[in-house]
Amino acid sequence: MPTRQCQVLISDVLPEFLPPQVLILGELGMPFSKAVNLLGQEFEHILFDARQGIHLEALAIASGTLKRGGTFCLLLSTWEDLEKHSDMDSLRWNGNQSVICTPHFIHHFKQCIARSHFPILQKASAVSFPPVFSYEEKQKQATDEQQQIIEAILQRQCDLYFLTAKRGRGKSALLGMLANRIDEPIYLTAPNKSAVNTLYSFAKGKIEFIAPDELIQRLQQDAAFSESAWLFVDEAAMLPLSLLQQFSQHFRHIVFSTTIHSYEGTGRGFELKFKQKIHRTFQHFELYQPLRWEENDPLEHFIEDLLLLDAEDKFEQIVYNPRSNLQIYEVPQSQLIRSPESFYGLMTLAHYRTSPIDLRRLFDGEGQRFYLASDQHQLIGAIWALEEGGMNDEALIEQIQKGIRRPKGNLVPQALCFHSNFSQACRLRSQRISRIAVQPHWQQLGIGMALVNTMQKSTVDFLSVSFGYTQELANFWQKCGFVLVHLGEHLEASSGCYSAIALKGISEEGVAFVKIAQRQFQRNLGLLAHPLAETMRQGEIDWSLSEEDWQSLSHFAYYHRTLFSSIPAICRLLKAQGESHFPQLLGYLTKKQLPFNKKKSVECFRLEIKQYLEERL
């Protein structure tokens, strides 16, 4: 059987004559942003147009859709000086308004090409796509490996089953064939419905697909339907753990399947985190034999090498040694990326959604800081931090505060400037802890706290962290000296939790700012329409209208300040000035229902505040 081939073409233009069966991704074909729609499909040949930049997620997705015997052509505008060319993809991950060159990633990319021995063609005429080929119908019979797993699951010795595999191993086919052997009702959920077509092509009986959020609603309304039913969760690691936990509380049997070594960054860290949170019996199976392409496929090896997909598997987990001589220090980016596998492996293990976009940022992102904890040259823990703030464009800061502009980067300063009216958050220099990780056997020993303490030597005004709020995480950051200053309005899709921002002052000016931010957060918490507010509120509610309240009201009436962030000031205004001036707002605050659709309702609320402010003048 022929293997899949890859070739690199150096040309400013697309080849003139391309066979109709060639899928083109990039500037003159399918946009990279739409590549996720390719999941579940197969293509005979692919031309990946990377002349403007290398979109790693799209590259990984596309490679997994190439048929056995197909050719993957990677188009670049230059080769010798590729490091010096601007990469448009940097706009997605660098937190900057301008395009940058990406010399470190390109160096890594060239090394991977060299190790794979892919031909580098200088002429478009040298590109060759084999004639259209066809193979027999998809194998509808289970392989020995699949059959063993199916029979084991049908023994029903456990409640929950985990099925993991690299792409192309027949995971979806196995689920379809398993469904044919189950008599009870089967429900299927997945983050992307279009990606389950293969599963349906193998399943003879009816499987009802329910989107994850709809499934939660149905379970809340009437959970009886789940009592004797099976649930298949495809690509489970792409869903928040909180959702998966809710599913596991209802269905008798669940099969959680997920891809490891995949474009979305899922890995074995998902298994570790999820299994720690469930209290039902479970069994884990893994498929190894590739079905969609040959063993030792060169394109698969290239993608794994390029995306460091095996860094997590190769990362050495060390048993805790109480006699260890732990060293904690900062390491420059230039040194870390010379051999990034260990650091990246730890991050992937701890944060299973570490993705190709993180890899691009690691190699060439600007304003990054790295703090490591090691024992005898073995990496035990690490912090990945980003420099933020230090802005001196007052006009831009004012536009951020009013919601007119939201430039890339500076996540925490912009959030505090917009939601809390703290323009000084943009001016002060800060470091945001983007990722923190400690090896599983070394956790709960103060290593994370020690890493954070090392950051206090930085010449910044404050440290910040944005995280999905859980009591466990809140307690950790509190122990590290951080205080909560902001809660997000909505549950985050990635974590299933409300986002939270916590700060820790470093310089004298930073300490003063953090105290003000904490005081304002606590002052507004009692009036904030938030599910977590009741448990966090301290003291009596302050009903006096402050200067900050009047600023919030003005920005809500005339600019883009959100209703959620303005509610405390609005409540104080209604209590102080009489509710009769604000009939629509009063109805909303008492009934907790919008009078119209959200957009029209907020427009009405803005108008009521605006009319009052203008009458007051």
C-alpha positions in Angstrom: 0.0 0.0 0.0 1.4 3.5 -0.8 2.2 5.9 2.0 1.3 9.5 2.2 3.9 11.9 0.8 4.8 15.5 1.6 6.8 17.9 -0.5 7.8 21.6 0.0 7.3 23.9 -2.9 9.1 27.3 -3.0 7.2 29.6 -5.2 5.6 33.1 -5.2 2.5 31.7 -7.0 0.3 28.6 -7.0 1.1 26.0 -9.6 -0.8 26.8 -12.8 -2.3 23.4 -13.3 -3.7 21.6 -10.3 -5.8 18.4 -10.5 -9.4 19.0 -9.5 -9.0 16.6 -6.5 -6.5 18.9 -4.8 -7.9 20.7 -1.7 -6.3 24.2 -1.4 -6.0 25.8 2.0 -4.8 29.4 2.5 -5.1 32.7 0.7 -6.6 31.4 -2.6 -8.5 28.4 -1.1 -10.3 27.5 2.0 -9.4 30.0 4.8 -7.3 28.5 7.6 -10.0 29.7 10.1 -12.5 27.3 8.4 -10.2 24.3 8.6 -12.1 22.8 11.5 -14.9 22.1 9.1 -12.7 19.5 7.4 -12.8 17.1 10.4 -14.4 13.8 9.4 -13.6 14.3 5.7 -10.9 12.8 3.5 -9.0 14.3 0.6 -6.7 12.7 -2.1 -4.3 15.6 -2.3 -3.8 18.9 -0.3 -1.9 22.1 -1.2 -1.3 24.1 2.0 -0.5 27.8 1.0 1.8 29.0 3.8 3.3 32.0 1.9 1.8 34.5 4.3 2.4 32.4 7.4 2.1 29.0 9.0 -1.2 28.4 10.7 -0.3 25.3 12.8 -3.8 24.2 13.8 -5.0 24.2 10.2 -1.8 22.4 9.1 -2.5 19.6 11.7 -6.2 19.3 10.8 -5.5 19.1 7.1 -2.8 16.5 7.5 -5.2 14.2 9.3 -7.7 14.4 6.3 -5.2 13.2 3.7 -5.9 9.8 2.3 -3.4 6.9 2.2 -1.2 7.4 -0.9 -2.1 11.1 -1.1 0.4 14.0 -1.5 0.6 17.0 0.9 2.2 20.0 -0.8 3.4 22.8 1.5 3.8 26.1 -0.4 6.3 28.7 0.8 7.4 31.9 -0.9 11.1 31.5 0.1 13.3 29.1 1.9 16.8 30.4 2.5 15.8 33.6 4.3 12.3 32.4 5.6 13.4 33.5 9.1 13.5 37.1 8.0 10.0 37.2 6.5 7.0 38.5 8.4 4.5 35.9 9.5 0.9 37.1 9.3 -0.1 34.3 11.7 1.7 36.2 14.5 -1.2 38.6 14.6 -3.3 35.8 16.2 -1.0 35.0 19.1 1.6 37.7 19.8 -0.6 40.3 21.5 0.7 43.0 19.2 -0.9 45.1 16.5 2.0 44.6 14.1 3.3 41.5 12.2 6.6 40.0 13.4 9.2 37.6 12.0 9.3 34.2 13.7 12.9 33.1 13.4 12.9 30.6 16.3 9.9 28.7 15.1 11.2 28.7 11.5 14.5 27.3 12.7 12.5 24.5 14.4 10.3 24.0 11.3 13.4 23.6 9.0 14.9 21.1 11.4 11.7 19.0 11.3 11.6 19.2 7.5 15.2 18.0 7.4 14.6 15.1 9.8 11.6 14.0 7.6 13.7 14.2 4.4 10.8 15.8 2.5 11.9 17.1 -0.9 12.2 20.9 -1.3 11.2 21.8 -4.9 12.1 25.1 -6.5 9.9 24.9 -9.5 6.1 24.5 -9.6 6.5 22.1 -12.5 8.3 19.7 -10.3 5.2 19.1 -8.1 3.6 15.8 -8.7 0.2 14.6 -7.7 -0.4 10.9 -8.4 -3.4 10.1 -10.6 -6.8 9.7 -9.0 -6.8 6.5 -7.0 -9.5 4.6 -5.2 -9.7 2.0 -2.6 -12.3 -0.5 -1.6 -15.2 0.5 0.6 -14.3 1.3 4.2 -13.7 -1.8 6.2 -17.0 -2.3 8.1 -15.7 -5.2 10.1 -13.9 -4.5 13.4 -10.1 -5.1 13.5 -8.9 -7.5 16.2 -7.9 -4.5 18.3 -11.3 -2.8 18.0 -13.1 -6.1 18.6 -11.3 -6.7 21.9 -12.2 -3.3 23.2 -15.9 -3.6 22.1 -16.2 -7.0 23.8 -14.6 -5.6 27.0 -17.0 -2.7 27.1 -20.0 -4.9 26.5 -19.0 -6.9 29.7 -20.2 -3.8 31.5 -17.9 -4.4 34.4 -17.5 -0.6 34.9 -19.7 2.5 34.7 -17.5 4.7 32.6 -15.1 4.0 29.8 -12.3 6.1 28.3 -11.3 5.5 24.8 -8.2 7.4 23.5 -6.3 7.2 20.3 -4.2 9.3 17.9 -6.0 10.4 14.8 -6.7 7.8 12.1 -6.9 4.8 14.5 -10.6 4.0 14.0 -12.0 5.5 17.2 -15.2 6.8 15.6 -15.7 3.5 13.7 -15.3 1.6 17.0 -18.0 3.7 18.6 -20.4 3.1 15.7 -19.8 -0.6 15.8 -20.2 -0.7 19.6 -23.6 1.1 19.2 -24.8 -1.7 17.0 -24.3 -4.2 19.9 -26.2 -2.1 22.5 -30.0 -2.6 22.9 -30.6 0.4 25.2 -31.1 4.0 24.0 -27.8 5.7 23.0 -27.2 9.4 23.0 -24.3 11.1 21.4 -22.8 14.5 22.2 -19.7 16.3 20.8 -18.4 19.8 20.5 -18.6 19.6 16.7 -21.6 17.7 15.1 -20.0 17.6 11.6 -17.0 15.6 13.0 -19.2 12.6 14.0 -20.1 11.6 10.4 -17.7 8.7 10.5 -19.4 7.3 13.6 -22.8 7.5 12.0 -21.5 5.7 8.9 -20.7 2.7 11.0 -23.7 2.7 13.3 -26.8 0.9 11.9 -29.2 1.8 14.6 -30.5 5.3 15.6 -28.3 7.4 17.8 -29.7 10.7 18.9 -27.2 13.6 18.8 -27.7 16.3 21.4 -25.4 19.3 21.6 -23.6 19.5 25.0 -25.5 22.6 26.2 -28.8 21.2 25.1 -28.0 17.9 26.9 -27.4 19.7 30.2 -30.7 21.5 29.8 -32.6 18.2 29.2 -30.9 16.6 32.2 -31.9 19.5 34.4 -35.5 19.5 33.1 -36.1 15.7 33.2 -33.2 13.4 33.9 -35.4 10.2 33.7 -34.5 9.6 30.1 -30.8 9.0 31.0 -31.4 6.3 33.7 -31.2 3.3 31.4 -29.4 4.9 28.5 -25.8 5.0 27.2 -24.0 8.3 26.4 -21.2 8.5 23.9 -19.1 11.7 24.3 -16.9 12.2 21.3 -13.8 14.5 21.6 -14.6 14.7 25.3 -11.4 16.6 26.2 -12.7 19.6 24.1 -15.6 20.0 26.6 -15.3 21.6 30.1 -14.7 19.1 32.9 -17.7 20.5 34.7 -20.0 19.4 31.9 -18.4 15.9 31.8 -18.9 15.6 35.5 -22.6 16.5 35.2 -23.0 13.9 32.5 -21.4 11.2 34.7 -23.9 11.9 37.4 -26.8 10.8 35.2 -26.2 8.1 32.6 -25.8 4.5 33.6 -22.9 4.0 31.1 -20.7 6.6 29.3 -18.0 6.2 26.8 -15.7 9.2 26.8 -13.6 9.2 23.6 -10.9 11.7 22.8 -8.0 12.2 20.4 -4.5 12.5 21.9 -1.7 14.2 20.0 -4.2 16.4 18.2 -4.5 19.9 16.9 -6.7 21.2 19.8 -4.0 20.3 22.3 -5.7 17.5 24.1 -3.5 14.9 25.8 -3.1 12.6 28.7 -3.5 15.5 31.1 -7.2 15.3 30.4 -7.4 11.7 31.7 -5.5 12.7 34.9 -7.7 15.7 35.7 -11.0 14.0 34.9 -10.3 10.7 36.7 -9.4 12.7 39.8 -12.9 14.3 39.8 -15.1 11.3 39.2 -16.3 8.7 41.8 -17.5 5.9 39.6 -15.8 2.8 38.3 -14.0 3.3 35.0 -11.9 1.5 32.5 -9.4 3.0 30.0 -8.7 1.6 26.4 -6.4 2.9 23.8 -6.2 2.2 20.0 -2.7 2.1 18.5 -2.9 0.6 15.0 -3.4 3.3 12.3 -6.2 2.5 9.8 -6.4 5.5 7.5 -2.7 5.4 6.7 0.3 3.1 7.1 2.3 2.4 10.2 5.3 4.9 10.4 3.5 7.4 8.2 6.1 10.1 7.3 3.5 12.9 7.4 2.2 11.9 10.8 5.7 11.8 12.2 6.4 15.2 10.8 3.3 16.8 12.4 4.1 15.1 15.7 7.7 16.4 15.5 6.7 19.9 14.5 4.0 20.4 17.1 5.9 18.6 19.9 3.0 16.3 20.3 4.9 13.6 22.1 6.5 16.1 24.6 3.8 15.1 27.1 4.4 11.4 26.7 8.2 11.8 27.0 8.0 14.1 30.0 9.5 12.3 32.9 7.4 12.3 36.0 9.6 12.1 39.1 8.6 10.5 42.4 8.8 13.1 45.2 12.1 13.1 47.0 11.9 14.8 50.5 15.7 15.3 50.3 15.6 17.1 47.1 17.6 20.3 46.6 15.0 22.3 44.7 16.2 25.3 42.7 13.8 28.0 41.6 15.0 30.6 39.0 14.1 32.7 36.0 15.3 31.5 32.6 15.4 33.7 29.5 13.2 32.8 26.5 16.2 32.4 24.3 17.6 29.7 26.5 14.3 27.9 27.1 13.5 27.4 23.4 16.8 25.8 22.7 15.3 22.6 24.2 11.6 23.4 24.9 10.4 19.8 25.1 10.5 19.4 28.9 8.8 22.7 29.6 6.2 22.2 26.9 5.6 18.6 28.1 4.9 19.8 31.6 2.5 22.5 30.4 0.6 20.0 28.2 0.3 17.6 31.1 -1.1 20.2 33.4 -3.1 22.2 30.9 -4.5 19.7 28.5 -5.7 22.4 26.1 -2.1 23.6 25.4 -2.4 24.0 21.6 -0.3 24.9 18.6 -1.0 28.6 19.1 0.8 28.3 22.5 3.7 26.6 20.7 4.0 29.6 18.3 3.9 32.0 21.2 6.5 30.0 23.1 9.0 30.2 20.3 8.6 33.9 19.2 6.0 35.7 21.3 7.2 39.0 22.8 7.2 40.0 26.4 7.3 36.5 28.0 8.9 35.5 31.3 9.6 31.9 32.5 10.2 30.7 36.0 11.4 27.1 36.7 11.7 24.8 39.7 14.1 21.9 39.1 15.7 19.1 41.1 18.9 17.7 39.7 18.2 19.2 36.3 14.7 17.6 36.3 11.9 20.0 35.7 9.4 19.9 38.7 7.4 23.1 38.2 7.1 26.2 36.0 5.4 29.5 35.5 4.7 31.0 32.1 4.1 34.7 32.5 3.4 37.6 30.1 4.4 41.2 30.5 1.4 43.6 30.5 0.7 47.3 31.1 3.2 50.1 30.8 1.0 51.8 28.3 1.6 55.6 27.8 -1.0 56.4 25.1 -3.6 58.3 27.1 -6.0 58.6 24.2 -5.9 54.8 23.7 -6.4 54.2 27.4 -9.5 56.4 27.5 -10.9 54.6 24.5 -10.3 51.3 26.2 -12.1 52.6 29.3 -15.1 53.6 27.3 -15.2 50.4 25.3 -14.4 52.0 22.0 -11.1 50.1 21.5 -9.9 46.7 22.5 -6.4 46.2 21.1 -4.8 42.8 21.3 -2.8 41.9 24.4 -2.9 43.3 27.9 -5.7 41.1 29.0 -5.9 42.0 32.7 -5.1 45.8 32.3 -7.8 46.2 29.7 -10.3 44.2 31.7 -9.8 46.3 34.8 -9.7 49.5 32.8 -13.0 48.8 31.0 -15.0 46.9 33.7 -13.7 48.7 36.8 -12.7 52.1 35.5 -9.1 51.6 36.5 -7.1 53.4 33.8 -4.0 53.1 36.0 -4.1 49.3 35.4 -2.9 50.1 31.8 -0.2 52.5 32.9 1.3 50.4 35.6 3.7 47.6 34.6 2.5 44.1 35.5 3.1 40.4 34.8 0.2 38.0 34.2 0.6 34.4 35.2 -0.6 32.7 32.0 0.2 29.1 33.1 1.5 27.5 36.3 2.3 23.8 36.6 3.8 21.4 39.1 4.5 17.7 38.6 1.6 15.6 40.0 3.8 13.9 42.7 5.2 17.2 43.9 1.9 19.1 44.3 0.6 20.4 47.7 4.2 21.0 48.8 4.4 24.8 48.4 6.3 24.7 45.1 3.7 26.7 43.2 3.8 29.3 46.0 7.6 29.4 45.8 7.5 30.0 42.1 5.1 32.9 42.6 7.3 34.3 45.3 10.3 34.3 42.9 8.3 36.6 40.6 8.3 39.3 43.3 11.9 40.1 42.4 10.6 41.4 39.0 10.7 45.2 38.4 6.9 45.4 38.0 4.1 47.1 39.9 1.8 44.1 40.4 1.3 40.5 39.4 -2.0 39.2 38.0 -3.8 36.0 37.2 -7.0 35.3 35.3 -8.5 31.9 36.1 -11.7 29.9 36.0 -13.1 30.4 39.6 -13.2 27.3 41.8 -12.9 27.5 45.6 -9.8 25.3 45.4 -8.0 27.7 42.9 -9.2 30.8 44.8 -7.7 29.4 48.0 -4.4 28.7 46.3 -4.1 32.2 44.9 -5.1 33.7 48.3 -2.3 31.7 49.9 0.1 33.2 47.4 -1.0 36.7 48.5 -3.4 37.5 45.7 -6.8 39.2 46.2 -9.8 38.9 44.0 -10.8 42.1 42.1 -13.1 41.0 39.3 -15.6 38.3 38.3 -16.8 37.6 34.8 -20.4 37.7 33.9 -20.7 34.4 32.0 -19.5 30.9 32.5 -16.4 30.3 30.3 -16.8 27.7 27.6 -13.3 26.4 28.1 -13.6 25.8 31.9 -17.3 25.8 32.7 -16.5 28.3 35.4 -16.8 32.1 35.9 -13.6 33.9 35.0 -11.9 35.7 37.9 -9.0 38.2 38.1 -6.8 38.4 41.2 -3.9 40.8 41.9 -0.8 41.0 44.1 1.0 44.3 44.6 4.8 44.4 44.2 5.9 48.1 44.1 4.6 50.7 46.5 2.4 52.1 43.7 1.2 48.6 42.8 0.3 47.7 46.4 -1.7 50.9 46.7 -3.5 50.2 43.5 -4.3 46.6 44.5 -5.8 47.9 47.8 -8.1 50.3 45.9 -9.1 47.6 43.4 -10.0 45.2 46.2 -11.9 47.8 48.1 -14.0 48.7 45.1 -14.6 45.1 44.2 -15.9 44.4 47.7 -18.0 47.6 47.7 -19.8 46.6 44.5 -20.0 42.8 45.2 -23.2 43.2 47.3 -25.0 44.8 44.4 -23.6 42.7 41.7 -26.1 40.3 40.1 -23.7 37.3 40.2 -24.2 33.8 41.5 -21.0 33.9 43.5 -21.6 37.3 45.1 -23.6 36.1 48.1 -20.9 33.9 49.4 -18.1 36.5 48.9 -19.9 39.6 50.2 -18.4 41.2 53.3 -20.1 43.9 55.5 -23.0 46.2 54.8 -23.9 47.5 51.4 -22.6 51.0 50.7 -25.4 53.0 49.0 -23.6 56.3 48.6 -22.9 57.5 45.0 -19.2 57.9 44.5 -17.3 59.6 41.8 -16.5 56.2 40.3 -20.3 55.4 40.3 -21.0 58.6 38.3 -18.2 57.7 35.9 -19.7 54.3 35.4 -23.2 55.7 34.8 -21.8 58.2 32.2 -19.8 55.5 30.4 -22.9 53.2 30.4 -25.2 56.0 29.0 -22.9 57.4 26.3 -20.4 54.6 25.5 -20.1 50.8 25.6 -19.9 50.0 29.2 -21.7 46.7 29.9 -25.0 46.5 31.9 -23.4 43.9 34.2 -20.5 46.1 35.2 -22.8 49.1 35.6 -25.4 47.4 37.9 -23.9 48.5 41.2 -23.9 52.2 40.2 -27.4 51.9 38.7 -28.8 50.3 41.9 -27.3 53.2 44.0 -28.7 55.8 41.6 -32.2 54.3 41.8 -32.1 54.2 45.6 -30.8 57.8 45.9 -32.9 59.5 43.1 -36.1 57.6 43.2 -37.2 54.7 41.2 -39.9 56.5 39.2 -37.4 58.0 36.9 -36.3 54.6 35.7 -39.4 52.4 35.0 -37.6 49.9 32.6 -34.6 49.5 34.8 -36.7 49.1 37.9 -38.7 46.4 36.2 -35.6 44.6 35.2 -34.0 44.8 38.6 -37.1 43.6 40.4 -38.3 40.9 38.0 -34.8 39.8 36.7 -36.3 39.7 33.2 -35.4 41.9 30.2 -38.4 43.8 28.8 -37.3 43.1 25.2 -34.5 41.3 23.5 -31.1 41.9 25.1 -29.9 44.6 22.6 -33.1 46.6 22.6 -33.4 46.3 26.4 -29.9 47.7 27.0 -30.6 50.5 24.6 -33.7 51.4 26.7 -31.7 51.3 29.9 -28.9 53.5 28.4 -31.6 56.0 27.3 -33.1 56.2 30.8 -29.7 56.9 32.4 -28.8 59.3 29.7 -32.0 61.3 30.1 -31.5 61.5 33.8 -27.9 62.7 33.5 -28.8 65.4 31.0 -31.7 66.6 33.2 -29.3 66.7 36.2 -27.0 69.1 34.2 
